[in-house]
Amino acid sequence: VDAASGTVRWRFSTAGRVRSSPVVDSRGTVVFGSQDDHLYALDRDGKLLWKVRLGGDIDSSVAVAPDGTLYVGADDGHLYALH
């Protein structure tokens, strides 16, 4: 959403519900999980950079460590670290 005007700049659909908050890393990459078992990374314009399938729904928000490692939990009972 454009902060000045409040208009939608872009949208991105997944095959499941998105219940977590996105995180934005130091390069401006938007990372979030979906109930379709995937973790997604988008550029500032909403274009898919990558996605990875984890072992279950991703309802929690992603944490970013200082070294860029992403940490996220999934409904399969695992905590994942991706770099």
PyMOL commands that place a pseudoatom at each C-alpha (Angstrom):
pseudoatom trace, name=CA, resn=VAL, resi=1, chain=A, elem=C, hetatm=0, pos=[0.000, 0.000, 0.000]
pseudoatom trace, name=CA, resn=ASP, resi=2, chain=A, elem=C, hetatm=0, pos=[1.323, 3.443, -0.915]
pseudoatom trace, name=CA, resn=ALA, resi=3, chain=A, elem=C, hetatm=0, pos=[1.856, 5.289, 2.371]
pseudoatom trace, name=CA, resn=ALA, resi=4, chain=A, elem=C, hetatm=0, pos=[1.004, 8.719, 0.959]
pseudoatom trace, name=CA, resn=SER, resi=5, chain=A, elem=C, hetatm=0, pos=[-2.175, 7.898, -0.961]
pseudoatom trace, name=CA, resn=GLY, resi=6, chain=A, elem=C, hetatm=0, pos=[-3.359, 4.645, 0.644]
pseudoatom trace, name=CA, resn=THR, resi=7, chain=A, elem=C, hetatm=0, pos=[-3.735, 2.973, -2.752]
pseudoatom trace, name=CA, resn=VAL, resi=8, chain=A, elem=C, hetatm=0, pos=[-2.782, -0.665, -3.359]
pseudoatom trace, name=CA, resn=ARG, resi=9, chain=A, elem=C, hetatm=0, pos=[0.570, -0.881, -5.199]
pseudoatom trace, name=CA, resn=TRP, resi=10, chain=A, elem=C, hetatm=0, pos=[0.527, -4.651, -5.805]
pseudoatom trace, name=CA, resn=ARG, resi=11, chain=A, elem=C, hetatm=0, pos=[-0.995, -7.954, -4.667]
pseudoatom trace, name=CA, resn=PHE, resi=12, chain=A, elem=C, hetatm=0, pos=[0.404, -11.456, -4.510]
pseudoatom trace, name=CA, resn=SER, resi=13, chain=A, elem=C, hetatm=0, pos=[-1.728, -14.599, -4.211]
pseudoatom trace, name=CA, resn=THR, resi=14, chain=A, elem=C, hetatm=0, pos=[-0.768, -17.925, -2.676]
pseudoatom trace, name=CA, resn=ALA, resi=15, chain=A, elem=C, hetatm=0, pos=[-2.622, -21.242, -2.720]
pseudoatom trace, name=CA, resn=GLY, resi=16, chain=A, elem=C, hetatm=0, pos=[-3.441, -20.858, 0.986]
pseudoatom trace, name=CA, resn=ARG, resi=17, chain=A, elem=C, hetatm=0, pos=[-4.348, -18.248, 3.550]
pseudoatom trace, name=CA, resn=VAL, resi=18, chain=A, elem=C, hetatm=0, pos=[-1.675, -15.829, 4.731]
pseudoatom trace, name=CA, resn=ARG, resi=19, chain=A, elem=C, hetatm=0, pos=[-1.995, -15.450, 8.506]
pseudoatom trace, name=CA, resn=SER, resi=20, chain=A, elem=C, hetatm=0, pos=[1.487, -14.207, 9.393]
pseudoatom trace, name=CA, resn=SER, resi=21, chain=A, elem=C, hetatm=0, pos=[2.939, -10.737, 9.192]
pseudoatom trace, name=CA, resn=PRO, resi=22, chain=A, elem=C, hetatm=0, pos=[5.579, -10.183, 6.527]
pseudoatom trace, name=CA, resn=VAL, resi=23, chain=A, elem=C, hetatm=0, pos=[9.139, -9.228, 7.343]
pseudoatom trace, name=CA, resn=VAL, resi=24, chain=A, elem=C, hetatm=0, pos=[11.295, -6.963, 5.190]
pseudoatom trace, name=CA, resn=ASP, resi=25, chain=A, elem=C, hetatm=0, pos=[15.028, -7.662, 5.182]
pseudoatom trace, name=CA, resn=SER, resi=26, chain=A, elem=C, hetatm=0, pos=[17.858, -5.152, 4.732]
pseudoatom trace, name=CA, resn=ARG, resi=27, chain=A, elem=C, hetatm=0, pos=[17.660, -5.454, 0.908]
pseudoatom trace, name=CA, resn=GLY, resi=28, chain=A, elem=C, hetatm=0, pos=[13.925, -4.725, 0.848]
pseudoatom trace, name=CA, resn=THR, resi=29, chain=A, elem=C, hetatm=0, pos=[12.911, -8.355, 0.250]
pseudoatom trace, name=CA, resn=VAL, resi=30, chain=A, elem=C, hetatm=0, pos=[9.461, -9.164, 1.650]
pseudoatom trace, name=CA, resn=VAL, resi=31, chain=A, elem=C, hetatm=0, pos=[9.313, -12.635, 3.256]
pseudoatom trace, name=CA, resn=PHE, resi=32, chain=A, elem=C, hetatm=0, pos=[6.169, -14.346, 4.549]
pseudoatom trace, name=CA, resn=GLY, resi=33, chain=A, elem=C, hetatm=0, pos=[4.610, -17.755, 5.015]
pseudoatom trace, name=CA, resn=SER, resi=34, chain=A, elem=C, hetatm=0, pos=[1.343, -19.227, 3.822]
pseudoatom trace, name=CA, resn=GLN, resi=35, chain=A, elem=C, hetatm=0, pos=[-0.969, -22.046, 4.807]
pseudoatom trace, name=CA, resn=ASP, resi=36, chain=A, elem=C, hetatm=0, pos=[-0.010, -23.673, 1.497]
pseudoatom trace, name=CA, resn=ASP, resi=37, chain=A, elem=C, hetatm=0, pos=[3.194, -24.828, 3.297]
pseudoatom trace, name=CA, resn=HIS, resi=38, chain=A, elem=C, hetatm=0, pos=[5.442, -22.379, 1.399]
pseudoatom trace, name=CA, resn=LEU, resi=39, chain=A, elem=C, hetatm=0, pos=[7.713, -19.575, 2.513]
pseudoatom trace, name=CA, resn=TYR, resi=40, chain=A, elem=C, hetatm=0, pos=[7.800, -16.792, -0.091]
pseudoatom trace, name=CA, resn=ALA, resi=41, chain=A, elem=C, hetatm=0, pos=[10.218, -13.982, -0.890]
pseudoatom trace, name=CA, resn=LEU, resi=42, chain=A, elem=C, hetatm=0, pos=[9.110, -11.051, -3.050]
pseudoatom trace, name=CA, resn=ASP, resi=43, chain=A, elem=C, hetatm=0, pos=[10.951, -8.016, -4.332]
pseudoatom trace, name=CA, resn=ARG, resi=44, chain=A, elem=C, hetatm=0, pos=[9.754, -4.464, -3.631]
pseudoatom trace, name=CA, resn=ASP, resi=45, chain=A, elem=C, hetatm=0, pos=[7.469, -4.609, -6.672]
pseudoatom trace, name=CA, resn=GLY, resi=46, chain=A, elem=C, hetatm=0, pos=[5.726, -7.802, -5.530]
pseudoatom trace, name=CA, resn=LYS, resi=47, chain=A, elem=C, hetatm=0, pos=[7.557, -10.117, -7.960]
pseudoatom trace, name=CA, resn=LEU, resi=48, chain=A, elem=C, hetatm=0, pos=[8.376, -13.627, -6.738]
pseudoatom trace, name=CA, resn=LEU, resi=49, chain=A, elem=C, hetatm=0, pos=[12.088, -14.086, -6.026]
pseudoatom trace, name=CA, resn=TRP, resi=50, chain=A, elem=C, hetatm=0, pos=[11.812, -17.579, -4.550]
pseudoatom trace, name=CA, resn=LYS, resi=51, chain=A, elem=C, hetatm=0, pos=[9.592, -19.925, -2.601]
pseudoatom trace, name=CA, resn=VAL, resi=52, chain=A, elem=C, hetatm=0, pos=[10.386, -23.017, -0.565]
pseudoatom trace, name=CA, resn=ARG, resi=53, chain=A, elem=C, hetatm=0, pos=[8.048, -25.751, 0.609]
pseudoatom trace, name=CA, resn=LEU, resi=54, chain=A, elem=C, hetatm=0, pos=[8.307, -26.527, 4.306]
pseudoatom trace, name=CA, resn=GLY, resi=55, chain=A, elem=C, hetatm=0, pos=[6.692, -29.398, 6.234]
pseudoatom trace, name=CA, resn=GLY, resi=56, chain=A, elem=C, hetatm=0, pos=[3.420, -27.706, 7.174]
pseudoatom trace, name=CA, resn=ASP, resi=57, chain=A, elem=C, hetatm=0, pos=[1.355, -24.546, 7.260]
pseudoatom trace, name=CA, resn=ILE, resi=58, chain=A, elem=C, hetatm=0, pos=[3.314, -21.415, 8.153]
pseudoatom trace, name=CA, resn=ASP, resi=59, chain=A, elem=C, hetatm=0, pos=[1.232, -19.294, 10.496]
pseudoatom trace, name=CA, resn=SER, resi=60, chain=A, elem=C, hetatm=0, pos=[4.066, -17.556, 12.342]
pseudoatom trace, name=CA, resn=SER, resi=61, chain=A, elem=C, hetatm=0, pos=[6.021, -14.529, 11.267]
pseudoatom trace, name=CA, resn=VAL, resi=62, chain=A, elem=C, hetatm=0, pos=[9.592, -14.880, 10.055]
pseudoatom trace, name=CA, resn=ALA, resi=63, chain=A, elem=C, hetatm=0, pos=[12.549, -13.595, 12.083]
pseudoatom trace, name=CA, resn=VAL, resi=64, chain=A, elem=C, hetatm=0, pos=[15.685, -12.300, 10.348]
pseudoatom trace, name=CA, resn=ALA, resi=65, chain=A, elem=C, hetatm=0, pos=[19.067, -12.680, 12.079]
pseudoatom trace, name=CA, resn=PRO, resi=66, chain=A, elem=C, hetatm=0, pos=[21.867, -10.126, 11.593]
pseudoatom trace, name=CA, resn=ASP, resi=67, chain=A, elem=C, hetatm=0, pos=[23.622, -12.519, 9.177]
pseudoatom trace, name=CA, resn=GLY, resi=68, chain=A, elem=C, hetatm=0, pos=[20.481, -12.758, 7.018]
pseudoatom trace, name=CA, resn=THR, resi=69, chain=A, elem=C, hetatm=0, pos=[19.381, -16.207, 8.204]
pseudoatom trace, name=CA, resn=LEU, resi=70, chain=A, elem=C, hetatm=0, pos=[15.589, -16.553, 8.228]
pseudoatom trace, name=CA, resn=TYR, resi=71, chain=A, elem=C, hetatm=0, pos=[13.932, -18.419, 11.099]
pseudoatom trace, name=CA, resn=VAL, resi=72, chain=A, elem=C, hetatm=0, pos=[10.339, -19.625, 10.914]
pseudoatom trace, name=CA, resn=GLY, resi=73, chain=A, elem=C, hetatm=0, pos=[8.179, -22.271, 12.556]
pseudoatom trace, name=CA, resn=ALA, resi=74, chain=A, elem=C, hetatm=0, pos=[5.735, -24.508, 10.718]
pseudoatom trace, name=CA, resn=ASP, resi=75, chain=A, elem=C, hetatm=0, pos=[2.785, -26.652, 11.755]
pseudoatom trace, name=CA, resn=ASP, resi=76, chain=A, elem=C, hetatm=0, pos=[4.896, -29.806, 11.371]
pseudoatom trace, name=CA, resn=GLY, resi=77, chain=A, elem=C, hetatm=0, pos=[6.513, -28.964, 14.720]
pseudoatom trace, name=CA, resn=HIS, resi=78, chain=A, elem=C, hetatm=0, pos=[9.846, -27.815, 13.296]
pseudoatom trace, name=CA, resn=LEU, resi=79, chain=A, elem=C, hetatm=0, pos=[11.732, -24.549, 13.427]
pseudoatom trace, name=CA, resn=TYR, resi=80, chain=A, elem=C, hetatm=0, pos=[13.477, -23.887, 10.119]
pseudoatom trace, name=CA, resn=ALA, resi=81, chain=A, elem=C, hetatm=0, pos=[16.617, -21.825, 9.490]
pseudoatom trace, name=CA, resn=LEU, resi=82, chain=A, elem=C, hetatm=0, pos=[17.186, -20.731, 5.875]
pseudoatom trace, name=CA, resn=HIS, resi=83, chain=A, elem=C, hetatm=0, pos=[20.131, -18.789, 4.547]
for i in range(1, 83): cmd.bond("trace and resi %d" % i, "trace and resi %d" % (i + 1))
show_as sticks, trace
zoom trace
